[in-house]
Amino acid sequence: MKIIWTPAAAQDRADIWDYLHDLNPTAAVEMDNRFADAIVRLRDFPEIGPAGIISGTRELIPHQNYRVVYQLDSDAVWILALVHTSRQWPPTER
């Protein structure tokens, strides 16, 4: 199964990296490794995450502070968002 990062999810990951790297470069590397490991697990076991809050999605928690929101397709796992658990999810419309 292939993994496809949406532009929004890729930006989420980059933003997390930038934030953590400014505070602690080692922590940024460790967290990004956790994200990578979680994504590998999704490639091999795409149904590992329970049903998500948004209908048709699933969620995986690679670290107590982050959730990976994804959707399954016939031959791909679409990574939709990487969200800090303290943030409102799904986001509300303003």
Order of alpha helices (4+ residues) and beta strands (2+ residues): beta-alpha-alpha-beta-beta-beta
